[in-house]
Amino acid sequence: MLPGERMRATYEFQPVDRLPRGEFYIWDETMTRWKAEGLPDDWDAINELFHYDPPGKFGTGLGLGWCEPPFWPMFEDKLIEVQGDYELIQDVAGRICKNFRGRREGFMPIYLKHVASTRADWDAVKWRLDPGNQDRWKALAGQPTIQRQKADAVGGMVTQGLIGGYMYLRAMMGPEDLLLAVHDQPELIQSLMQAWLEIVDAGLAHVQAEIEIDEVFFAEDICYNHGLLISPQSVRGFLFPYYRQVLDNARARQSRFLHFQLDTDGDCRPAIPLYKEIGLTAMSPMEVASGCDVVEIAKEHPDLRIFGGIDKRVLAAGREAIDAHLEHILPFMVKRGGYYPMCDHGVPPDVSLENYLHYRERVCELDH
């Protein structure tokens, strides 16, 4: 099968020659370690070594945010001050952060200030989300059509990634101020979400004026290791009205079926039935350390497309642990379908190249 045909068949729970092959992502520090252990520099050679498929799903070319809001322009990423082993920076979302000096991966920074914790702050920054700024849309320059053509050439899919409402609010206000605002400033949250709706809907409208897409993919991160970070009541009250409007509008612009995938770390199990209320069809990356067993989730939700669920900690534990883990997951998921085996987050630097190569070889032995 062509890689796109394999991807589409996975989404449709149709027979495949084998599961799609790829990875969630790999830390830069991990790649540095692996290159010291003999990994080649050439990405074509790396893809072949790891048995990754060529792309079967393509982005539209339009950025609508991911972990950061889709500001236009973004804030300048700049160093403010060095404090011993730490540094204060302003990031592209305008947040003032305290990081380990010279490091950006593998830890949560301390966020000292966000851009929209108060009405005055929000009023000063919301122009960066103006959908009427035509310079934002010039970057498209026919890219959706090109990406649709690439996808069609391999029988594949086009996806539009975007920042979900919770991730957006957290980036704008901070997780603690967001929880307080649910009670103290609900009108501020509604104003922020109205701006989210307008920019996301406008972006999708620009893309769908050129092509039909196959998926909208929300970066949400609404869970931690004990479930949802905010209550289902708050999700339904502050997020879902805007999500429904975006999804209804996107579906109305085309005849092609539109998948809805959600990405969240942590224990996503309580989020699955909740987001199914608005048409969830796929979920990633299924963090094992938070209790996500893709076999059990697949049994409970036989219609859910599942991406991830390979425990990154097991990859550091050696061959026997890797074999046992994959033998628990892959035989069942191959038979069940609708599954893309990947790590449950980025591959960290405690995973040796030898262990990672063994993992990739075992996936290829068990994925069909």
Steps between C-alpha positions, in 0.01 A plus 500: 500500500603860447562685830193716453282201421625333816427812704152543358418132548612529862258788553222302332567174688563331166752216443864609470814315396653623828459786745639845414857553617626821650568681826336767714825697525856467628669746733793700361709376795415143403614557143825649630559187709415268213734677261779443753394132494525476122172638359557646152436868432298445184124490561434265209740252657340552843149439365617181335686384812192556717260358237288814494237533228505795261222746584145374462341805660586860415446832673328782314786749526301726734616550857217543751709451812593185690648550847495878446214721376495590130618857547584706194760621552639275770690663785876521479672203666770673701723469804413748774743413778742229614465396866774248582390161367176650371392749239193715460361506149205639313365224277306526174172501695614808696539305825783582739658166590776377728697217336814306570777689330541385140225234522147493361414126508421244768344722766222751558625857526378723779257746342523837669259699283239429232355738246126491584450442871300822526258684273753781449770253396260329260391829344867583434578172321187389316595687180750218442202266441319725253363281216468814288880534477550390139877463543430186705324329212756596235725228641259239361588586138330193358655259751171318578462405133858377484455293815172353373676398180780333696247312712294389200813372325549241776132444581543693821347764725528871578485617860472845654671533835399773743525596864206375704309732728641374828860512373430849366347627826784348702758667276318833523420501874702229671350185650434643846356832384282309254346294778437812705353680200240226454343640818628857516524613135273279288435789262875527432515130411202543268670796329820301454308203361304720259832620359617136476183412310538788257864435411465122474179522299651757265807283449296193420283704264809619310628143467163354408449763233779314316464136605306253707690365801478169682571596860520777755755421768478688831805539727324504837712362792196515725595198716760419763578170671165492681270606219358834388662825614164676501155359568276350232252775587761766416596320179136495390440859608818678385637287214233291330274783377794638301623155392156408370485819295844445348430134422149564367628777273788288373273203429250721320767627258568157347349166411801293612476344849699702754688320777563666836818400682602619846852501640538507878763378740407337830211265572274563203243236592247743654537729197402237242127470574483873568645600162298234323203725579629733226619236255845385614635228268871474591722549806874524569757436652362275782751554782565166670647650819160660562312171472421490126508142371406514132376142503251574778402834345449331164270244660295772668490723189505271195425790264789722616809544282799476733848647450783428744496297820857362478654572841810716453631378838500140379729594210770581755450174689652260249401232250297272724284785627452632146402157370247438777344845458463473122367145522228625735394777260563416136333161443171626639519841330595352162190282513281784626624766252484877520842518667827683433778376733714785630658606828268658753703823478840609375777241519724620789880486517513210747407273206811362331522470123540123542173475695316725259614295201386183674160659564466597133598152381251335735220733388569393141486133599168538684307766304335274242 
